Amino acid sequence: MPARLCFALSARARTAVLVLLLAGAARVLAEMLLGSGSWEIGFSLTPPGRQGQYQGFYGAGTAVARSAGPLLLTALVRGLGTRGRPALAALFRATGPAARHAAARGESRSVPGPAVSAPPAPDTA
């Protein structure tokens, strides 16, 4: 959301460079949060003994998003015109909290694994 606002405000010539730099920084931060959050969901919340099934299902979500995403965006933005953009914004607004809720629910059900300790320091004497 902040990146989209910055890109929209960049139409003014005087503030375009600063606004676009802020938009780029917001985009990088969002990508970093997405990457770390996806890694956490994909690996840390895996039920014990079902890693293969979980990884297969989780990985299939990316394939579905990459194949259905362009079709959905085209239908909403081009097909519905100005009504499609608020619909797309509402979809993003709904999926964010839904993903957060699903991750919290998975975390509450996960069983903590054994504690991992650091290997002993090598003996140099």
N, C-alpha and C positions, 0 to 999 in steps of 0.2 A: 504494500500500500504506500509506504513513504517513497519508494522508488517511482511509482506511477505518478504521484503528486509532483515529484521533482521534475520528471520528464515533461509533464504538462506545463509546469511553470517556466520551462526553459525556452519558451517562445519569445520572451523578451530578450533582446540582443545584449543588453548591459549585464544581465545576471545569468546568461546562458552557461558560461563556463563554470561558474561556481555551483550553480544548480545541478549541472550534469556531473560534476565531480562528486557532489553529495549523493546524487542518484546512483552513481557507480559504487560508492562506498556502501550505501544501503543494500545494493544488490549483492555485493561480495559478502556482507554480513549475513544476509538471508541464505545465500548458498552454503556458507559455512555451517549455519544452524541446521539447514536441511541435511547436509551430509552427515553431521555427527548424530543428529536425531534418527536418521534412517539406519545408520550403523547400529545404534543402540537398540532400536526396535528389531532389526534383522538378526542380531546375534545375542544380545543379553536377555531378551525375553523368550528365547526358545525353550519350550518345555523339555525337561530332561528325557532322553530316550527318543525324542521325536524331531531331532534336528533336521534330518533329511526332508521329512514331510513339511515342516515349517518353512525351511529355506526354499523348497520348490514352490509352495503356495505364495510366499512373500515375493519371490522373484517373478512369478507370473503376473503380479500386479503391475510391475514395471512394463512388461510387454503389452499388457492390455492398455495401459495409459498411453504408451507410445503409438499404438495403433488406433485407439478410439479417440484420443485427445484431439488430433487435428480435425477429425470429423465433427466432434462436439463444438470446438471453437468456431469452425466455419459455419456450422448450422446456427449457433447463437449470434455470432457477431455479424456475419453477412446475411444470413437468412432472416433474422428478426430485426435487423437494423438497429435503431436506437433503443429498442426494447430489449435487445439481446445482451447489451453490456450490463445493465443492472441485474439481469438474470444470471449472468456469469459471475458478477460480484457477489450475489447472494449465494451462489454455489460455493465459491471460495470461502465465504464467511461461515457457511454451514460445515464444510469439511474440515476446517482447522480445529474447531472444538471437538468434533467427532473423533478425529485422529488422536487428539490429546486424551480424550476419555477412554478410547480403546487401549492406548498405551498404558494409562494408569491402571486400568482394569487388568491388563496382562501382567503388569509389574506386581500387583497385589496377589496374583495367583502364582507367580513364579516361585520356585523353590530355590533358596540360596545354595550355591555349590560349595564345594570345599574351599577353605581359605588357601590362597596361593602365597607361598612365602618366597622370598628371594633366596637364591642359592648362596651357600656359605662362601665367604671371601677366600681366595686361594692362600695357602700357607706359603709364605716367602722365606721362612727361616730355615 
